[in-house]
Amino acid sequence: MGSLIDELQRREAAAGEEAEGLRGQMAQLTERLAGVEERLSRLVIARETVDEVLSGAGAEASSAVMPDGAVASRSGHPSPIGVLAVPPWRAGLEASALPEAYRDLLEVLEDASRPLRAVQIAAAAGLSTDKAKVEGLRSKLKRLAVRGWLAEEAGPGLFGLAARNGTGEAAKPG
């Protein structure tokens, strides 16, 4: 009987070693997948930004808005690209000044009446919840936050409407 037990122990040890090797391979593949997904996400965002610039909606990168609403390039001459897509929020400026896609995001947050994550906003707006698409949406939400339309509340990645005090000015944190 001893040789049968020894054989089972040998097989158990071999299966354990094989399982450990497979776990190591899975960890390596998971790490590689995360890197490729990150690269894919950046490429999608880059392509969407280029599409936005070429369609005339993203002239803010190295341009300035002139008094008549035209965009001046670094040389000071009007740019053929277009106008600033997401102007900084200021008192009296309505959401109608934003492109429709950005207005839709504000409406989703108004309806939610609480801060949401980008994937929740995508689902509520009827947009794709694929990781790459959500990253593109997150860049739009960050743009709205930087320009004062939204606030990242309760930590990064949680977006809500920017708090305004009684005069319509952005409320000071703290």
N, C-alpha and C positions, 0 to 999 in steps of 0.2 A: 504494500500500500504506500510506502514511503516514496517510491519512484513516481507514482501518479501525482502525489502532492507536490513533489519537486518539479515535475513537468508543468503543472498548473501555475506554480509560482514563477517559473521561468517565462511562461507565456504572458502572465500578468505583468511582469517587469518589462517585457518587450513591448506589449501594448501600451504601457504607461510611457515608455520612452518615445514611441511613435506619436502618441497623443501630445506629448510635450513638444516634439518637433513641429507638429502641425499647428499647435498654439503659437509657436514662435513665427512660423510662416504667416499665420493669420495676422499677427501683430504687425509684421513688416508690410503686408499688403494693406492693412488698415491705414498705416502711416502714409504709404504711397498714395492711396486713394484720397486721403485728406489733402495732401499736397496738390494732387491733380484737380480736385474739386475747387480748391482755393484759386489755382491758376485759371480754371475755367470761369469762375466767378469774376475775376479781374478782367478777363478778356471780354466777357459779356458786358460788363460795365463800360469798358473802353469802347466797344462797338456801339453801344447805346449812346455814349457821349458823342462819338463821332457822328452818328446819325442825327443827334440833336443839333450839333454845330452845323452840319451840312444843311439841315432843314431850316436853319435860321433861328433856332430857339436858344442857342447856348453861347451867345457872344460875350458873356460876362468875363471870361477867363482873362483876357489881357486887354480889355477895352474899358472905355468910360462912357457913360450915358451923357449925351449933350443935352442942353436945355430943351431942344425941340423933340427929344425922344430918340434921335438918331444915335448910333453908336460910333464913337471915335476909336480908332486903333491907337497903338502906342505912338504912332507918328502924328496923331492929332487929326488925321483925315477921317471922314466918315467911312465906316466899314460896310461892305455889302452884305455882311452876315445877318444883321437884324438888330433887335432890341434886347435888353436884359429880360430874360424869361421870368425870373423870380426876383422882383424888386424887394429891397429891404422893407419890412413893415414900418409904417409911421402912422401917427394919428390921422384919421380921416381916410386912409387908404383902405378900400374895400377888397374883399376876396375876389371880386370880379376883375381885378387887375392881374390876377394869376392866370396862367394857361389852364384849360379845362381839367387836365389830368391832376394838377395840383389842387384845384378847387374841390375835386372829388375826394381827395385825401382829407382835406379839412372837413368836408361834410361827414365823412365816416367817423372822424373823431368827435364832431359835434353830436352825432347820433349816439355814440358810445358813452359820452359823458364821463369817461374815465380814460386814463392812459392805456395805450395798447402797444404791443410789440408789432414789428413790421409784418410778420407772417399773419397775425390776427387782422391787421389792416388790409392786407392783400385779400384774405378770405372774405372780409366784410365788403370790400369794394368789388368783389367778383373777379379778381385778378388771379393769375396763376400763383400757386404756392410752391412752385419749384424753387430750389435753393438759389439758383442763379437769378431768377426773376425777382425773388425777395431781396437779394442783395442790390439789384438795380433800384428797387422801390426804397430800400433803406437809404440809398444815396440821395434820393429825392426828399425823403423825410429829414435827413441831416441838413440838406440845403435849406429846407423850410425852417428848421430850428436855428441855423446860423443866421438866417435873415430875419428872425424874430416872429415868425408866424406860428411856430410850434415851440414846445419846450421838451427837453428830455428830462422826465421826472422820475424820481425814485430810482436813479441809477441809469447807466447808459443802456440804450436800446428800448426804453419805455417812453413812447411819445404821447404827448397830450397837447391840448391847445395852450398857447402862451397865456399866462395869467395877466390880466389888465387891471389897473386900479380904476377908481371912479372917473378919472379924466381921460381914460382910453389909452394911457401910457402903459408900457410894460411894467408890471409890478417888480420891485427889486427883491431878489431872493433874500431869505433870512429874516 
